[in-house]
Amino acid sequence: MKWLVMAFVMICGVVLQTFIPAYAILGQAKLPLLLALVLYYALRHDSNCMLLAAFFAGFLQDVLSPIPLGYSSFCFCIVGLIAGRFRNVVMIESALPPLVFGGAAGAATTVAFYLLLAKEQLIACPLWYLLLKIIGTGVLGALCTPLIFLVAGKFDRMMGNVTMKEETVVLDIE
């Protein structure tokens, strides 16, 4: 069931990411929904599941964009591996860790894409535009990642793939 849920949320993510327009004021940045899903799988599931999610999300993004095939998968795998190292350290049930991870990952992947594309001379843009896009993708990543964690987590819990960490607090009032 885990793979079925992953395929479903990835397909929904790629459709939304494709059809929601880019924001000109943020350097034509688009919502990094697929990246947010990779972060979800990096922090919520094991490394094998995350690598599959990163490869699948990167493949979908590259097929539907002018980015050469494999660039997104590579960047998503690196981001997922780094984020996965914090899996046992952060509490993803709160909104702050996904917000921070989403913002940092959005900005980092934009820089990585630019460096990879510039190395092959496939992109050239002024520095101010690149900075605007880095900030824009970071902001959009910070905004959409907590929502993606909420939605993907709901689907995983509905299908029994993960359980909510329950913490009970006992108050002794006597």
C-alpha positions as CSV (number, residue, x, y, z in Angstrom):
1,M,0.0,0.0,0.0
2,K,2.9,2.4,0.7
3,W,3.9,2.4,-3.0
4,L,0.3,3.0,-4.1
5,V,0.0,6.0,-1.8
6,M,3.4,7.3,-3.0
7,A,2.4,7.0,-6.7
8,F,-1.0,8.7,-6.0
9,V,0.5,11.7,-4.1
10,M,3.3,12.1,-6.7
11,I,0.8,12.2,-9.6
12,C,-1.3,14.7,-7.7
13,G,1.8,16.7,-6.9
14,V,3.1,16.8,-10.5
15,V,-0.4,17.8,-11.8
16,L,-0.7,20.7,-9.3
17,Q,3.0,21.8,-9.8
18,T,2.5,21.8,-13.6
19,F,-0.8,23.7,-13.6
20,I,-0.3,26.2,-10.8
21,P,1.3,29.2,-12.6
22,A,4.8,30.5,-11.6
23,Y,5.0,33.7,-9.7
24,A,6.7,36.5,-11.6
25,I,7.4,38.6,-8.5
26,L,9.3,35.6,-7.1
27,G,11.6,35.1,-10.2
28,Q,9.1,32.8,-12.0
29,A,9.4,30.4,-9.0
30,K,6.9,27.5,-9.0
31,L,5.6,25.7,-5.9
32,P,8.1,23.0,-5.2
33,L,5.4,20.3,-4.4
34,L,7.5,17.4,-5.6
35,L,10.5,18.5,-3.6
36,A,8.2,18.8,-0.5
37,L,7.0,15.2,-1.1
38,V,10.7,14.1,-1.3
39,L,11.2,15.8,2.1
40,Y,8.1,14.1,3.5
41,Y,9.4,10.7,2.5
42,A,12.9,11.5,3.7
43,L,11.7,12.5,7.2
44,R,8.8,10.0,7.5
45,H,10.0,6.8,5.8
46,D,13.2,4.8,5.4
47,S,16.0,5.7,3.0
48,N,15.0,3.2,0.3
49,C,11.5,4.6,0.2
50,M,12.9,8.2,0.0
51,L,15.3,7.4,-2.8
52,L,12.4,5.8,-4.8
53,A,10.3,8.9,-4.1
54,A,13.2,11.2,-5.1
55,F,13.9,9.4,-8.3
56,F,10.2,9.2,-9.3
57,A,9.6,12.9,-8.4
58,G,12.7,14.0,-10.2
59,F,11.8,11.9,-13.3
60,L,8.3,13.4,-13.4
61,Q,9.6,17.0,-13.0
62,D,12.3,16.5,-15.7
63,V,9.8,15.0,-18.2
64,L,7.4,17.9,-17.8
65,S,10.0,20.7,-17.9
66,P,12.9,21.8,-20.1
67,I,15.5,20.5,-17.5
68,P,17.6,17.7,-18.9
69,L,16.6,14.2,-17.7
70,G,18.2,13.2,-14.4
71,Y,19.1,16.6,-13.0
72,S,16.0,16.8,-10.8
73,S,16.4,13.2,-9.6
74,F,20.0,13.8,-8.7
75,C,19.2,17.0,-6.7
76,F,16.2,15.5,-5.0
77,C,18.2,12.4,-4.0
78,I,20.9,14.6,-2.4
79,V,18.4,16.8,-0.6
80,G,16.5,13.7,0.6
81,L,19.7,12.0,1.9
82,I,20.6,15.1,3.8
83,A,17.2,15.6,5.2
84,G,16.9,11.9,6.1
85,R,19.9,12.3,8.4
86,F,17.6,14.4,10.7
87,R,14.7,11.8,10.6
88,N,15.2,10.8,14.3
89,V,16.0,14.3,15.5
90,V,13.1,16.5,14.4
91,M,9.4,16.3,15.3
92,I,7.6,16.4,12.0
93,E,4.2,16.5,13.6
94,S,4.8,20.2,14.2
95,A,4.7,22.7,11.3
96,L,8.1,24.3,12.0
97,P,10.5,21.6,10.9
98,P,8.7,21.1,7.5
99,L,8.7,24.9,7.1
100,V,12.4,25.2,7.7
101,F,13.3,22.1,5.6
102,G,11.1,23.2,2.8
103,G,12.6,26.7,2.7
104,A,16.2,25.5,2.8
105,A,15.6,22.7,0.3
106,G,13.8,25.0,-2.1
107,A,16.6,27.5,-2.1
108,A,19.3,24.8,-2.2
109,T,17.8,22.9,-5.2
110,T,17.4,26.2,-7.1
111,V,21.2,26.9,-6.6
112,A,22.0,23.3,-7.6
113,F,19.8,23.4,-10.7
114,Y,21.5,26.7,-11.7
115,L,25.0,25.4,-11.2
116,L,24.2,22.2,-13.2
117,L,22.6,24.1,-16.0
118,A,25.2,26.8,-16.1
119,K,28.0,24.2,-16.2
120,E,26.5,22.9,-19.4
121,Q,25.8,26.4,-20.7
122,L,22.1,25.7,-20.8
123,I,21.1,28.8,-18.8
124,A,22.3,32.3,-18.4
125,C,20.6,34.9,-16.2
126,P,21.5,38.0,-14.3
127,L,22.6,37.6,-10.7
128,W,19.6,39.6,-9.4
129,Y,17.2,37.3,-11.2
130,L,18.9,34.2,-9.8
131,L,18.7,35.7,-6.2
132,L,15.0,36.5,-6.7
133,K,14.3,32.9,-7.8
134,I,16.3,31.4,-4.9
135,I,14.4,33.6,-2.4
136,G,11.1,32.9,-4.2
137,T,11.6,29.1,-4.3
138,G,12.7,29.2,-0.6
139,V,9.6,31.1,0.4
140,L,7.3,28.9,-1.6
141,G,9.0,25.8,-0.3
142,A,8.6,27.0,3.3
143,L,4.9,27.7,2.6
144,C,3.9,24.5,0.8
145,T,6.0,21.9,2.6
146,P,3.9,21.8,5.9
147,L,0.8,21.5,3.9
148,I,2.3,18.6,1.9
149,F,3.3,16.9,5.1
150,L,-0.2,17.2,6.4
151,V,-1.9,15.9,3.3
152,A,0.6,13.1,2.6
153,G,0.6,12.1,6.3
154,K,-3.2,11.9,6.2
155,F,-3.1,9.5,3.3
156,D,-0.4,7.4,4.9
157,R,-2.3,7.2,8.2
158,M,-5.6,6.3,6.3
159,M,-3.8,3.5,4.6
160,G,-2.0,2.3,7.7
161,N,1.5,3.1,6.4
162,V,2.5,5.2,9.4
163,T,1.0,5.9,12.8
164,M,0.9,9.2,14.6
165,K,3.4,9.4,17.5
166,E,1.1,9.7,20.5
167,E,2.4,11.4,23.5
168,T,0.4,11.2,26.7
169,V,0.8,13.7,29.5
170,V,-0.2,12.7,32.9
171,L,-1.0,15.5,35.3
172,D,-1.1,14.7,39.0
173,I,-3.3,17.4,40.5
174,E,-3.7,16.6,44.2
